[in-house]
Amino acid sequence: MAGGHNPQWREHATPYIYRHPEHFRLRPVRNDRDLSYHRWTVDTPEDYDLVRRIYDHFGHDRFAWTDVLQVLDEHPDWVEINRHVHQKSVP
């Protein structure tokens, strides 16, 4: 794919996908519950802290995103760990 050698596209794949609809078909994902406030990425020490807690909770890597939601419902303070972090913009 064009642009595959640009390091920026490797770190931030989503803008590349949006800018090249000829290569990708996008579909909306709907849910009755708004989950957009969750930040499940590792760009900052706070992000790492959250992810580490999640992995430590399970003790393995065989869990689904729905399992993570359940754990975060049980530990709402964990969601606050990285809530203040804003996603980096990509030019």
Summary of the structure (lengths in Angstrom):
residues: 91
radius of gyration: 15.8
end to end distance: 19.5
largest distance: 43.8
contacts: 160
relative contact order: 0.14
helix: 44%
strand: 0%
